[in-house]
Amino acid sequence: MADLDRRIGAHSFARLLGEWRPPDGRGLATALADRVRLLVLDGRLPLQTRVPPERELAIALGVSRTTVASAYDALRAAAVLHSRRGAGSWTQLPADPGGTDAQRSVGLAPFSPQADRALLDLAHAALPAPGAALRRAAATAVHDLDALLGGHGYDLLGLPALRAAVADRYTARGLPTTPDQVLVTGGGQQAISLVVGALTGPGDRILVEHPTYPNALEAIAHRGARAVPVPMGPHPDGTGSWDLKLVAATVRDAAPRLAYLIPEHQNPTGAVLDEACRLRLVEMARRTGTPLLVDETLVELGFADHRPTPVAAHAPDSPLLISVGSASKAFWGGLRVGWIRTAAPLVRRIAAQRAAVDLGGPALEQLLVARLLADVEEVTSARRIELAAARDHLLGRLAATFPRWRPSRPTGGLSLWIELDEPGSSRLSVAARRHGVLLAAGPRFGLDGAFERHLRLPYTLRRDRMDLALERLALAWQGLDHAAPAVEAEPVAVA
């Protein structure tokens, strides 16, 4: 049996559950079981975690012990919990959740789209590969590989050809960069994890936007650090905006060891940090000595011709500015290639620590991405046109199908951030699974059960499949109990 020492306390579990009660207060046991199941399938409640005893959880939730016992019984029947007499109950992944084989949740959904083509995946904001461009780059990369076959094939820093291509792309965007300022990683997620591991330790505070990218929160939690959320403010287009006074106050009061920010098409809100705010952010980092981890994985997918100058352009050689990028969003997630761009000494320091994780990435994929970066404008210009049309199509369908929902209108990226007319994102996600639609509920992007009134919807599906997904989503939404308003869980800051 896996490690049985992992456990979650009753009060922590209650915060993780968020606002789970039905609006009319009926069916509490079923609602509680549904919420726990969603937390397990979404990866927010790790596998082999010992859940609180029935009596303790009942007290923390303010419900009867019978309610908790009934919920636990339902979860055991669904193989979401397994128990040992006298020892407790632990989470597990059911063999067949929602009607399809499942894997351990690593991203936003525990399902593989290839496992069941009937499932409509609105959990992952990701595009299919640009087939023709990728095949051309792959054919050329195979020839490039010949020059490497006489060596041992290991390179902690990444292949020189790719590091040069990444450096050239940064330079073209207005941030002069040399190859020694680039470290190639196994995707953007590994880049984030490596920086968090190099600059923070257990118990350290890390400032994050709220909401933010879920897997960054996972990397922070895995390190044993504590995320300090700063709320995104309102914006006329519904995306969101940064309150830099609040950011500065949080840095002053919490003294975080690192700040994680997504300035381009922020995931999930779609917001873009303006030029003046970028400069102010860098000035704050210099003044306080707070490193900025700047996530640029969506930077190539802006719909307008003009793109903001990289944040690090205001301090090109400073180790306080660490930019991470990825080939996953602009090209294809299956490439698993990302990078870190920062001061050369910090690149070498992170590379030295990387040896405990891996010894470098696969050579062929790196050569392929180097070729794609050489044609990045050609590849992404077509994608941006298609994405803008897909965004408009989704906005039109939402207006007709869900007129009371308030979606954002982002100027780039891959998804909408939608404010629902009532807090029911997690209940909708559970119901949508039964209709063959995978969703990432709003709380997946926040801390302590926040964002039950929100939902992220990518516009990355083919149009006919998107229309079908919305039809099924409408059925799921209509099937929920909307009899009475529920109380939305307030975001809880982690200090």
Residue pairs with C-beta under 8 A, 6 or more apart in sequence:
1 48
2 47
2 48
3 48
4 48
4 50
4 87
4 90
6 46
6 48
6 49
6 50
7 49
7 50
7 51
7 52
8 16
8 45
8 49
8 50
8 51
8 52
9 52
9 56
10 52
10 53
10 56
10 57
10 59
10 60
11 60
13 51
13 52
13 57
13 60
14 57
14 60
14 61
15 448
15 449
15 492
16 39
16 44
16 45
16 448
16 449
17 32
17 35
17 36
17 39
17 61
17 449
18 35
18 426
18 443
18 448
18 449
18 450
18 452
18 489
19 423
19 449
19 452
19 486
19 487
19 488
19 489
20 31
20 32
20 34
20 35
20 426
21 28
21 31
21 486
22 28
22 31
22 427
22 481
22 486
23 422
23 424
23 481
23 482
23 483
23 484
23 485
23 486
24 481
24 483
24 484
26 481
28 63
28 67
28 71
29 66
29 67
29 68
29 70
29 71
29 74
30 71
30 74
31 427
32 61
32 63
32 67
32 68
32 71
33 70
33 71
33 72
33 74
33 75
33 78
33 80
34 426
34 427
34 430
35 426
35 430
36 45
36 51
36 71
36 75
36 80
36 81
36 91
37 75
37 78
37 80
37 97
37 430
38 426
38 429
38 430
38 441
39 45
40 47
40 80
40 91
40 92
40 93
40 105
41 93
41 97
41 98
41 102
41 105
41 109
41 110
42 105
42 108
42 109
42 110
42 429
42 440
42 441
42 444
43 104
43 105
43 106
43 107
43 110
43 218
44 443
44 444
45 91
46 91
47 91
47 92
47 93
47 104
48 90
48 91
48 92
49 90
49 91
50 88
50 89
50 90
51 57
51 72
51 81
51 88
51 89
51 90
51 91
52 60
53 88
54 65
54 68
54 69
54 72
55 65
55 68
57 68
58 64
58 65
58 67
58 68
61 67
61 68
72 81
72 89
75 81
75 89
76 82
76 83
76 89
78 94
78 97
79 92
79 94
79 95
80 91
80 92
80 93
80 94
80 97
81 89
81 90
81 91
81 92
82 89
82 90
82 92
83 89
83 90
93 102
93 103
93 104
93 105
93 110
94 102
95 101
95 102
96 102
97 110
98 111
98 433
98 434
99 116
99 436
100 111
100 115
100 116
100 119
101 115
101 116
102 110
102 111
103 110
103 111
103 112
104 110
107 123
107 124
107 215
108 123
108 124
108 125
108 214
108 440
108 444
109 121
109 123
109 124
109 438
109 440
111 119
111 121
111 123
111 438
113 119
113 121
113 124
118 436
119 436
119 437
119 438
120 436
120 437
120 438
120 461
120 465
120 468
120 469
120 472
121 438
121 461
122 437
122 438
122 439
122 440
122 457
122 458
122 461
122 469
122 473
123 438
123 439
123 440
124 458
124 460
125 267
125 268
125 329
125 413
125 414
125 415
125 456
125 458
125 460
126 328
126 329
126 333
126 414
126 458
126 460
127 329
127 332
127 383
127 414
127 460
128 332
129 331
129 332
129 334
130 331
130 332
130 379
130 382
130 383
133 372
133 375
133 378
133 379
134 331
134 332
134 368
134 372
136 371
137 368
137 369
137 371
137 372
137 375
138 368
140 371
141 364
141 367
141 368
141 370
141 371
142 364
144 161
144 367
144 370
144 371
145 363
145 364
145 367
148 159
148 363
153 363
154 359
154 360
155 184
155 360
155 363
156 351
156 352
156 354
156 355
156 359
156 360
157 163
157 182
157 183
157 184
157 347
157 351
157 360
158 182
158 183
158 184
158 185
158 339
158 360
158 361
158 366
159 184
159 363
159 366
159 367
159 370
160 179
161 366
161 367
161 370
162 184
162 337
162 339
162 366
162 367
162 369
162 370
162 373
163 179
163 180
163 182
163 183
163 184
163 339
164 179
164 370
165 369
165 370
165 373
165 374
166 177
166 179
166 182
166 184
166 325
166 339
166 341
166 373
167 177
167 178
167 179
167 181
167 182
167 341
168 177
168 373
169 373
169 376
170 176
170 177
170 310
170 323
170 341
171 177
173 299
173 307
173 309
173 310
174 309
174 310
174 313
175 309
175 310
175 312
175 313
175 316
175 323
175 341
176 316
177 316
177 341
178 344
180 344
180 347
181 341
181 342
181 343
181 344
181 347
182 339
182 340
182 341
182 347
183 191
183 194
183 339
183 340
183 347
183 350
183 351
183 354
184 337
184 338
184 339
184 360
184 361
184 366
185 191
185 194
185 324
185 337
185 338
185 339
185 340
185 354
185 361
186 336
186 337
186 338
186 358
186 361
187 326
187 328
187 333
187 336
187 337
187 338
188 295
188 297
188 324
188 325
188 326
188 328
188 338
189 215
189 219
189 338
190 338
190 357
191 324
191 325
191 326
191 338
191 339
191 340
192 215
192 216
192 219
192 260
192 293
192 295
192 324
193 219
193 222
193 223
194 340
194 350
194 353
194 354
194 357
195 258
195 293
195 322
195 324
195 340
195 350
196 206
196 219
196 220
196 223
196 225
196 258
196 260
196 293
197 223
197 353
198 346
198 349
198 350
198 353
199 257
199 258
199 291
199 293
199 322
200 206
200 220
200 223
200 225
200 257
200 258
201 223
201 224
201 225
201 257
202 223
202 224
202 225
203 224
203 225
203 226
204 223
204 225
204 226
204 256
204 257
204 258
205 225
205 226
205 227
205 228
205 254
205 255
205 256
205 257
205 494
205 495
206 220
206 225
206 226
206 227
206 228
206 256
206 257
206 258
206 259
206 260
207 228
207 230
207 247
207 250
207 251
207 254
207 256
207 258
207 259
207 260
207 290
208 216
208 217
208 220
208 227
208 228
208 229
208 230
208 259
208 260
209 229
209 230
209 232
209 242
209 260
209 261
209 262
209 266
210 229
210 230
210 231
210 232
210 446
210 447
210 450
210 491
211 232
211 268
211 269
211 417
211 442
211 445
211 446
211 450
211 451
211 454
212 229
212 260
212 262
212 266
212 267
212 445
212 446
213 262
213 267
213 268
213 295
213 445
214 440
214 444
214 445
216 260
216 295
217 227
217 447
220 226
220 227
220 260
221 227
225 257
226 494
226 495
227 447
227 494
228 250
228 254
228 256
228 493
228 494
228 495
229 446
229 447
229 491
229 493
229 494
230 243
230 246
230 247
230 250
231 243
231 246
231 491
232 240
232 241
232 242
232 266
232 269
232 271
233 240
233 241
233 242
233 243
234 240
234 241
235 241
235 271
237 408
237 409
237 410
237 411
238 406
238 407
238 408
238 409
238 417
238 419
239 266
239 269
239 270
239 271
239 272
239 408
239 409
239 410
239 417
240 266
240 269
240 270
240 271
240 408
240 417
241 271
242 271
242 273
242 277
244 277
244 280
244 281
244 284
247 259
247 281
247 284
248 284
250 256
251 259
251 284
251 288
251 290
252 288
254 495
256 290
257 290
257 291
258 290
258 291
258 292
258 293
259 285
259 290
259 291
259 292
259 293
260 293
260 295
261 273
261 281
261 292
261 293
261 294
261 295
261 311
262 294
262 295
262 298
263 272
263 273
263 278
263 294
263 296
263 308
263 311
264 272
264 273
264 296
264 298
264 299
264 302
264 307
264 308
264 412
264 413
265 271
265 272
265 298
265 299
265 301
265 302
265 410
265 411
265 412
265 413
265 414
266 272
266 273
266 413
267 295
267 297
267 298
267 413
267 415
267 445
268 415
268 417
268 445
268 454
268 456
269 408
269 410
269 417
270 408
270 410
270 411
270 412
270 413
270 415
270 416
270 417
271 410
272 302
272 308
272 411
272 412
273 281
273 308
273 311
274 308
275 308
275 309
278 308
278 309
278 311
278 314
279 314
281 292
281 311
282 292
282 311
282 312
282 314
282 315
282 321
283 314
284 290
285 291
285 292
285 315
285 318
285 320
285 321
286 315
286 318
286 320
289 320
290 320
291 319
291 320
291 321
291 322
292 311
292 320
292 321
292 322
293 322
293 324
294 310
294 311
294 312
294 321
294 322
294 323
294 324
295 324
296 310
296 323
296 324
296 325
297 324
297 325
297 326
297 328
297 329
297 338
298 329
298 412
298 413
298 414
299 307
299 310
299 325
300 329
300 330
300 376
300 380
301 329
301 330
301 380
301 383
301 384
301 387
301 412
301 413
301 414
302 384
302 411
302 412
302 413
303 384
303 387
303 388
303 391
303 411
303 412
304 411
304 412
310 323
311 321
311 323
312 318
312 321
312 322
312 323
312 341
312 342
314 321
315 321
317 343
318 343
319 342
319 343
319 345
319 346
321 342
322 340
322 341
322 342
322 346
323 340
323 341
323 342
324 338
324 339
324 340
324 341
325 338
325 339
325 341
326 337
326 338
326 339
327 335
327 337
327 338
327 369
327 372
327 373
328 335
328 336
328 337
328 338
329 414
330 376
330 379
330 380
330 383
331 369
331 372
331 379
335 365
335 368
335 369
336 361
336 365
337 361
337 365
337 366
337 369
340 347
340 350
372 379
384 412
387 412
387 414
387 459
387 460
390 459
390 460
390 463
390 466
391 409
391 410
391 416
391 459
393 459
393 463
393 466
394 407
394 416
394 457
394 459
394 466
395 407
395 409
395 416
397 466
397 467
397 470
398 405
398 407
398 416
398 418
398 457
398 470
401 470
401 473
401 474
402 474
402 477
404 421
405 418
405 419
405 420
405 421
406 418
406 419
406 421
407 416
407 417
407 418
407 419
407 457
408 416
408 417
408 418
409 416
410 416
410 417
414 458
414 459
414 460
415 456
415 457
415 458
415 459
415 460
416 456
416 457
416 458
416 459
417 454
417 455
417 456
418 454
418 455
418 456
418 457
419 453
419 454
420 428
420 453
420 454
420 455
422 453
422 482
422 485
422 486
423 452
423 453
423 486
423 487
423 488
423 489
424 452
424 453
424 480
424 482
424 486
425 441
425 442
425 443
425 451
425 452
425 453
425 454
425 455
426 441
426 442
426 443
426 452
427 480
428 439
428 441
428 455
428 473
428 476
428 477
428 480
429 439
429 440
429 441
431 476
431 477
431 479
431 480
432 438
432 439
432 472
432 473
432 476
433 439
434 476
435 472
435 473
435 475
435 476
436 472
437 469
437 472
437 473
437 476
439 455
439 457
439 473
440 455
440 456
441 452
441 455
442 450
442 451
442 452
442 453
442 454
442 455
442 456
443 449
443 450
443 451
443 452
444 456
445 451
445 454
445 456
446 491
447 491
447 492
447 494
448 489
448 491
448 492
448 494
449 489
450 489
450 490
450 491
450 492
451 491
452 486
452 488
452 489
453 488
459 466
461 469
